[in-house]
Each structure stands twice: as structure tokens, then as C-alpha cells.
């Protein structure tokens, strides 16, 4: 993993001259999510020259060092965690790899629970896995330093009642809040899609923050972009970091790195596995899509045939008939790589990404097995939080609790309330 480097930041025109590429090229890289800009005090966008140089080399086929790895520490810390809505174990494994111990994992989906049990046994994780409705969990005999939950985003009914905790009844966030209320962990981590920021004009998120405040927790939040956190995928997740008010515990988030990992690095020597396939007609159409291309690269008569009524609708529809690129991170994985709206075609072979390729992109280790039908395995992996993202969040939790040093690749937000 490359070390963080001293920033050499330039305005876009200066960066273009320094690197010898056009301004439009840099704009295209930014739009594609391959690079990120910061802002100076005059609100001018600034680009890191070292980052630009790495991207330029990758796009020219100079791949350099393979930076893909499943991050894992050798030390286990005296920190315990409850994981709600655990799915196939992406966050749980990431926290485990950071050195955090789990006392309970809860999941409703039978296929995901089977996957969790199989891996807990095979890898001697010793996880207690509770299958069923999270509302049935009794926390009276459970203690934990951390509660983590990737709860689904749901609207709340306000009706001007301002009942706080009670307002969220009937939602899965309520079960996250109930666990916090009954267990009183030192830290609670919530994970959701970026869209939670604007859900119901921001009122859903604010209600969550208000409820956590009523429970005695100060909450900070940040959108983390996985492609800058050792995940070969453009996947954004909103992370809530709630610290108990009676403890001197800061909220800490991982800083984005100044590099990304390409599909070429991630899928190098990937094991052969089961996967979906195209119909003969769809395959003949997808054969015409170049690496990194999509439906607009087809002749017009095939665009009309493939897109149907969508051909006449607005929007770029860039996920349709989409072939991935070797030298970029993957687009966000979905539950079905052959789904027409969100195609995830292999960069050079005309087929959907297979199950083990999906797992590599989500940074599951090759020894992590998935049970159930092919469709179930795709769904489990597509819904997961990337393991390496979970690792970075887990390390920030450990730093906030004082078990490891706060390092330069962490953002610290002091949230403690006085009084």
C-alpha cells in the first residue's frame, strides 16, 4: 500500500501543463471518479500532481505495483462489537480484520446467515449468529463496546409529534436505536447509502441524529468513497459515528488515499467460479461494446433495439450495455451483473462478472465462501459493505477508543458535549 505523499496541488490549467495532458482530460478523470479535487480559500479546484501522474500512467497501460490486498491486522484488541443487519459479513469481516471481536451478528436473510455460519466455522471466527427478526433480540445479557448497523433507509412519520425515539417505531433504524439504548455502547456506527443525506429533504437523517442525541450520543457523519480506501470500486457509503457523551471519545473517519486500485489489479489471478451468462442475442450485441464503453457505442439501429423505450428517455443511462475498464475501479456492484439497467460486463470477455470476481471487487478474501444459488450469492455480495472499507472504519473506532494511535490518515472530529 503506497504511503501518503506530500501534496503538490495545482489549479487545473497548471496541472494540465505540468502533466502534459489536456484540461478536458483532467475534467473527464474527475467526472469518472478516478481523481478528486480539493478547494482553496478562493474556491478554486486543486488537483494533486502525484495522483494525476498515477492515473495518467494507468490509463497509458503502465500499471506498476499491484496494490490490491485484503487488509488485515495480526493483533486482536479487547474491543467487542454487535453487528446488526450483518448481511454476508462485509463490515463484520472488516472490523474483525482491524482487530475487533464480535459478540453477536444479526441477520434476517437465510442465505446470508448460511454464509456467515459457514465462514465462521471454516475460519474459526467463533461468531454468535442470530438468524431472524432483529426486533426479537433480547439485549439484557449482552454487553459491547461498539454497535454497528447497516440499517435500510426508511421515511418516518412526523405529524408534528416530536416524539424522538418513539417517532422511529416501525422502522429498522428504531431497532438500531433500541440496541444502543439497552446496551449503551461507547460508540455506535451506522452505515447507509449516500442518498440518506437528502432523503425527505434531509429530515430523515436529522431525525436519526436527534434520536441519538436524546440517547446521549453526539453524532458526526461523512460520505466515504470506497475507491479511495483500498477498494477497486466506485461505491459511496454514508457513515454515522455516534460517541457517548459521558466519554471523551472523538469521532474519527478514514481519510481518502491519493491512489485507487484498478480492476486489473483486483482480478489478477482471480479464481475461476460460477456466474451468470448472456443470451446469444445479448452476447452478440455486447461483443460490439469496447472496453469502458456502453450502449451509445452501438450502431443506432442496435441502440434502438437494445434500449427499447429507454432510447427516447432523458439521462445518460450509462449503466446500460456497460463494459467495465481494466484500468479503472469497477462501477458500484449491484445484485445482478446482467441486469439491463446496471450492466457489469467483464472488461475483455463478453460475459457478466462472475461470483469470485464480484467478491474480489468487494475485497472479500478468496477463502470467504458464499452459499446458496448463484442469484443469492450475487445478491449477498452486491449488498455488502466492502471488507476493506469496514477495516478502515474499524481502525478509526480503535483509535477513538485509544487502543491504537491516531495517524495522519485519519480525520478527527471532537464531539463531546459539556454539561
C-alpha positions in Angstrom: 0.0 0.0 0.0 1.5 3.3 -1.0 2.4 5.8 1.7 0.6 9.1 1.9 2.7 11.7 0.0 3.3 15.4 0.4 0.7 17.2 -1.5 1.7 19.1 -4.7 -1.6 20.7 -5.7 -2.2 22.9 -8.7 -5.2 24.5 -10.4 -6.5 22.6 -13.4 -4.7 24.7 -16.0 -1.4 24.4 -14.1 -1.8 20.7 -13.6 -2.5 20.3 -17.3 0.8 21.9 -18.2 2.7 20.1 -15.5 1.4 16.7 -16.7 1.2 17.3 -20.4 -2.4 16.4 -20.8 -5.4 18.5 -21.7 -7.7 20.2 -19.3 -10.6 18.2 -20.7 -8.7 15.0 -19.9 -8.4 16.0 -16.2 -12.0 17.0 -16.1 -13.0 13.6 -17.6 -10.9 11.8 -15.0 -12.6 13.8 -12.2 -16.1 13.1 -13.6 -15.2 9.4 -13.8 -14.3 9.3 -10.2 -10.6 8.5 -10.9 -9.3 11.6 -9.2 -10.6 14.1 -6.7 -10.2 17.8 -6.3 -9.9 20.0 -3.2 -10.8 23.7 -2.9 -8.5 26.6 -2.0 -9.7 29.6 0.0 -10.9 31.2 -3.2 -12.9 28.1 -4.1 -10.6 27.2 -7.0 -10.3 23.4 -7.6 -6.9 22.0 -6.9 -5.5 18.7 -8.1 -2.7 16.6 -6.6 0.0 16.2 -9.2 1.2 12.8 -7.8 -2.3 11.5 -8.0 -2.7 12.8 -11.6 0.6 11.1 -12.5 -0.5 7.7 -11.2 -3.8 8.0 -13.1 -2.1 9.1 -16.3 0.3 6.1 -16.1 -2.6 3.6 -15.5 -4.5 5.0 -18.5 -1.4 4.5 -20.6 -1.1 0.9 -19.5 1.8 1.4 -17.1 0.4 -0.5 -14.2 3.3 -0.5 -11.8 2.9 -2.2 -8.4 -0.2 -4.2 -7.7 -1.8 -2.5 -4.7 -4.7 -4.9 -4.2 -4.8 -6.7 -0.9 -7.4 -7.6 1.7 -6.2 -5.5 4.7 -5.8 -7.4 8.0 -4.0 -6.8 11.3 -2.4 -9.6 13.4 -3.4 -8.0 16.7 -6.7 -8.6 18.4 -7.9 -5.8 20.7 -10.1 -6.0 23.8 -13.0 -4.3 21.9 -16.3 -6.1 21.4 -18.9 -5.4 18.8 -22.5 -6.2 17.9 -23.3 -6.2 14.1 -26.9 -5.7 13.2 -28.2 -6.3 9.6 -24.9 -8.2 9.0 -25.6 -9.5 5.5 -22.9 -11.7 4.1 -20.4 -10.2 6.6 -18.6 -7.4 4.8 -18.5 -4.9 7.7 -18.1 -7.7 10.3 -15.1 -9.2 8.5 -13.6 -5.7 8.0 -13.9 -5.0 11.7 -12.5 -8.4 12.5 -9.6 -7.8 10.2 -9.0 -4.5 12.1 -8.8 -6.4 15.4 -12.3 -6.1 16.8 -14.1 -9.0 18.4 -17.8 -9.8 17.7 -20.2 -10.9 20.4 -23.3 -11.1 18.1 -24.2 -10.8 14.5 -27.9 -10.5 13.5 -29.3 -11.1 10.0 -32.8 -12.0 8.6 -31.8 -13.4 5.2 -31.4 -17.2 5.3 -28.8 -17.3 2.6 -26.6 -14.7 4.2 -26.9 -16.4 7.6 -25.8 -19.7 6.0 -22.8 -17.8 4.5 -21.9 -16.3 7.9 -22.2 -19.7 9.7 -20.1 -21.5 7.0 -17.3 -19.0 7.2 -17.4 -18.6 11.0 -16.9 -22.4 11.2 -14.3 -22.7 8.4 -12.2 -19.8 9.6 -12.7 -20.4 13.3 -14.1 -17.0 13.9 -16.4 -18.1 16.7 -19.2 -15.7 15.8 -22.6 -15.9 17.5 -25.0 -15.6 14.6 -28.7 -14.9 15.3 -31.0 -15.5 12.4 -34.4 -13.9 12.3 -36.1 -10.6 13.0 -33.9 -8.1 14.8 -36.9 -7.0 16.8 -36.8 -10.3 18.7 -33.3 -9.8 20.1 -33.1 -9.5 23.9 -30.0 -7.4 24.8 -30.4 -7.9 28.6 -27.4 -10.2 28.9 -25.3 -8.7 26.2 -22.5 -6.0 26.6 -20.5 -4.5 23.8 -18.1 -1.5 23.3 -19.4 -0.9 19.7 -22.7 -1.4 17.9 -22.5 -1.4 14.1 -25.6 -1.4 11.8 -26.2 -1.1 8.1 -29.9 -0.4 8.5 -32.1 0.3 5.5 -33.2 3.9 5.0 -36.9 4.4 5.7 -39.1 7.5 5.9 -40.5 8.5 9.3 -44.0 9.8 10.1 -43.6 13.1 11.8 -47.1 14.6 12.1 -45.7 17.3 14.3 -45.4 14.9 17.3 -41.7 15.4 18.0 -41.6 12.1 20.0 -37.9 11.5 19.2 -37.1 7.8 19.9 -40.8 6.8 19.6 -41.1 8.6 16.2 -39.0 5.9 14.6 -41.1 2.9 15.7 -41.8 0.6 12.8 -38.5 1.4 11.1 -35.3 -0.6 11.2 -33.5 2.4 12.5 -35.6 2.1 15.6 -34.0 -1.3 16.2 -30.6 0.2 15.9 -31.6 2.9 18.4 -33.2 0.3 20.7 -29.9 -1.7 20.8 -28.0 1.5 21.6 -30.5 2.4 24.4 -30.3 -1.0 26.0 -26.6 -1.9 25.5 -25.1 1.6 26.0 -22.0 1.0 23.8 -19.2 3.5 23.8 -19.5 4.0 20.0 -22.3 3.3 17.5 -21.6 3.2 13.8 -24.4 3.5 11.3 -23.9 2.8 7.6 -26.2 3.7 4.7 -26.4 5.0 1.1 -25.4 8.5 0.2 -29.0 9.3 -0.6 -29.8 9.4 3.1 -28.3 12.9 3.1 -31.2 14.2 1.1 -33.9 11.6 1.9 -37.1 13.5 2.7 -35.2 16.8 2.3 -32.7 15.8 5.0 -35.4 15.3 7.7 -34.8 11.5 7.9 -31.1 12.0 8.7 -31.8 14.8 11.1 -34.4 12.7 13.0 -31.8 10.0 13.4 -29.3 12.5 14.8 -31.9 13.9 17.1 -32.8 10.4 18.4 -29.1 9.6 19.0 -28.7 12.9 20.8 -31.7 12.0 23.1 -30.0 8.7 23.9 -26.9 10.6 25.0 -24.7 10.4 21.9 -23.1 13.0 19.7 -23.1 12.1 16.0 -20.9 13.1 13.2 -21.3 11.8 9.6 -19.3 11.6 6.4 -19.7 10.1 2.9 -16.8 7.7 2.3 -15.8 6.9 -1.3 -14.6 3.4 -1.4 -12.4 3.8 -4.5 -10.0 6.0 -2.4 -10.0 3.5 0.5 -8.4 0.4 -1.0 -11.5 -0.9 -2.7 -11.4 -1.3 -6.5 -15.0 0.0 -6.8 -16.7 3.4 -7.1 -19.0 2.9 -4.1 -20.1 5.6 -1.7 -21.4 5.0 1.8 -22.7 7.4 4.4 -21.2 6.6 7.8 -22.6 7.9 11.1 -20.2 7.9 14.0 -22.0 8.3 17.4 -19.9 8.8 20.5 -21.3 8.5 24.0 -21.4 11.9 25.7 -20.0 10.9 29.0 -16.8 9.6 27.5 -14.0 11.7 26.0 -14.3 10.0 22.6 -13.8 11.8 19.3 -15.4 10.8 16.0 -12.8 9.6 13.6 -13.1 8.9 9.9 -10.6 7.5 7.5 -9.0 10.0 5.1 -9.2 9.3 1.4 -5.9 8.0 -0.1 -4.3 9.6 -3.1 -4.5 6.4 -5.2 -7.1 4.0 -6.5 -7.0 0.3 -7.3 -7.9 -0.8 -10.8 -9.9 -3.9 -11.9 -6.7 -5.2 -13.4 -5.0 -5.2 -10.0 -8.1 -6.7 -8.3 -8.8 -9.5 -10.8 -5.2 -10.6 -11.4 -5.2 -14.4 -10.8 -8.8 -14.4 -9.7 -10.1 -18.0 -9.1 -12.5 -19.3 -11.7 -16.0 -19.6 -10.4 -19.7 -19.9 -11.3 -21.6 -16.9 -12.7 -24.3 -15.7 -14.9 -24.2 -15.7 -18.7 -25.9 -13.8 -21.5 -28.4 -15.0 -24.0 -27.0 -15.5 -27.5 -28.6 -12.3 -28.8 -27.5 -10.2 -25.9 -24.0 -11.6 -26.2 -23.8 -10.7 -29.9 -24.7 -7.1 -29.0 -22.4 -6.8 -26.0 -19.5 -8.1 -28.3 -19.7 -4.7 -30.0 -19.1 -2.7 -26.8 -15.5 -1.6 -26.4 -13.7 -1.7 -23.0 -15.1 1.1 -20.9 -18.0 1.7 -23.4 -21.8 1.5 -23.1 -24.9 1.5 -25.3 -24.0 4.7 -27.2 -21.1 2.8 -28.7 -23.5 0.7 -30.6 -24.8 1.5 -34.2 -28.0 3.5 -34.0 -30.3 0.6 -35.1 -28.9 -1.6 -32.3 -29.2 1.2 -29.8 -32.9 1.3 -30.6 -33.3 -2.5 -30.4 -31.4 -2.9 -27.1 -32.7 0.2 -25.3 -36.3 -0.1 -26.4 -38.5 2.7 -24.9 -35.5 3.8 -22.8 -33.8 5.1 -26.0 -36.2 8.0 -26.1 -35.9 8.9 -22.4 -33.6 11.6 -20.9 -30.5 11.0 -18.9 -27.2 9.3 -19.8 -28.3 5.8 -18.8 -24.6 5.0 -18.6 -25.1 1.7 -16.8 -26.9 0.1 -19.8 -24.8 -2.3 -22.0 -21.8 -1.2 -19.9 -18.5 -2.9 -20.3 -16.0 -2.2 -17.4 -12.5 -0.9 -17.9 -9.3 -2.8 -16.8 -7.6 0.4 -15.7 -10.4 1.9 -13.6 -12.2 0.8 -10.4 -15.4 -1.0 -11.1 -18.7 0.8 -11.1 -20.8 0.1 -7.9 -21.7 -3.6 -7.9 -25.4 -4.4 -8.0 -27.3 -7.6 -7.0 -27.4 -8.7 -10.6 -24.4 -8.1 -13.0 -26.5 -9.0 -16.1 -29.4 -6.6 -15.2 -30.1 -4.4 -18.2 -30.1 -1.1 -16.3 -26.9 -1.7 -14.4 -24.7 -3.9 -16.6 -21.4 -5.1 -15.2 -19.7 -6.8 -18.2 -16.2 -8.2 -17.9 -13.6 -5.8 -19.5 -12.4 -8.1 -22.2 -14.6 -11.3 -22.1 -18.2 -10.9 -23.2 -19.9 -12.1 -20.0 -21.1 -10.7 -16.7 -18.6 -10.6 -13.9 -18.7 -14.0 -12.1 -19.1 -14.6 -8.3 -15.5 -14.6 -7.3 -14.8 -11.5 -9.4 -17.7 -9.8 -7.5 -16.1 -10.9 -4.2 -12.7 -9.6 -5.2 -14.1 -6.2 -6.1 -15.8 -6.1 -2.7 -12.4 -7.2 -1.1 -13.7 -10.4 0.3 -10.7 -12.8 0.6 -10.7 -15.8 -1.7 -11.2 -18.2 1.2 -14.5 -16.5 2.1 -17.2 -18.7 0.6 -20.8 -17.9 -0.3 -23.7 -20.3 0.0 -27.0 -20.7 -1.9 -28.0 -20.2 -5.5 -25.9 -18.1 -8.0 -28.6 -15.4 -7.7 -28.4 -15.5 -3.9 -24.6 -15.2 -3.9 -24.6 -12.2 -6.3 -27.2 -10.6 -4.0 -25.2 -11.2 -0.9 -22.0 -9.8 -2.4 -23.7 -6.9 -4.1 -25.4 -5.7 -0.9 -22.3 -6.0 1.2 -20.1 -3.2 2.5 -16.6 -3.7 1.1 -14.4 -5.5 3.6 -11.5 -3.0 3.3 -13.9 -0.1 3.9 -15.0 -1.9 7.0 -11.4 -2.4 8.0 -10.6 1.3 7.7 -13.7 2.3 9.8 -12.8 -0.4 12.4 -9.3 1.1 12.7 -10.9 4.5 13.3 -13.1 3.0 16.0 -10.0 1.5 17.7 -8.2 4.9 17.5 -11.2 6.7 19.0 -11.2 4.2 21.9 -7.5 4.7 22.5 -6.3 1.3 21.5 -4.2 2.4 18.6 -2.6 5.7 17.7 -4.5 8.3 15.7 -2.5 8.6 12.5 -2.2 11.1 9.7 -4.6 9.1 7.5 -7.5 9.7 10.0 -9.8 12.7 10.3 -10.6 13.6 13.9 -13.8 15.4 15.0 -14.2 16.1 18.7 -17.9 15.6 19.5 -18.1 15.6 23.3 -20.8 17.8 24.8 -20.2 19.7 28.0 -22.6 19.6 30.9 
